[in-house]
Amino acid sequence: MATITVKNIPDDLYLALKQAAEANHRSVNREIIVRIEQPLR
């Protein structure tokens, strides 16, 4: 699998991702993957 580094994520966006991940019982990394996959599949 590939690794991607995303830099300069705004604090409010990271907080929203973190809250969504917690609500969905996922890591922030997994939350990002799910959210990228949805519109691409």
Helices and strands as residue ranges (DSSP letters): H 11-23, H 28-40
